[in-house]
Amino acid sequence: MAADLAALGYTPTVLISSPSYAGWTEGDLAVPFLVQKGYHREYFAITRPQRAKYYCGSQHASRRADATTREASLAYSERSSR
């Protein structure tokens, strides 16, 4: 599991990304559960994808990937600076 890799120091941040359902994302629910199981909150970065707009195929995928990459980069730099 990715949380184990973070706990062992193999990765600084575990990125959790999923679409929203009923106002919640997978990360909103998974992180408190993982913290309850003993993992540190700092291991996890939750990304919230933008609402889907109707782009032509690869243009939409490219914009979403860019947004996710920016969020992951910010989470990594925040964690690294601690």
Stockholm file with secondary structure:
# STOCKHOLM 1.0

chainA/1-82         MAADLAALGYTPTVLISSPSYAGWTEGDLAVPFLVQKGYHREYFAITRPQRAKYYCGSQHASRRADATTREASLAYSERSSR
#=GR chainA/1-82 SS CHHHHHHTTSCSCEEEECCCBTTBCHHHHHHHHHHHTTCCGGGEEEECCCCCCCCCHHHHHHHHHHHHHHHHHHHHHHHHTC
#=GC SS_cons        CHHHHHHTTSCSCEEEECCCBTTBCHHHHHHHHHHHTTCCGGGEEEECCCCCCCCCHHHHHHHHHHHHHHHHHHHHHHHHTC
//
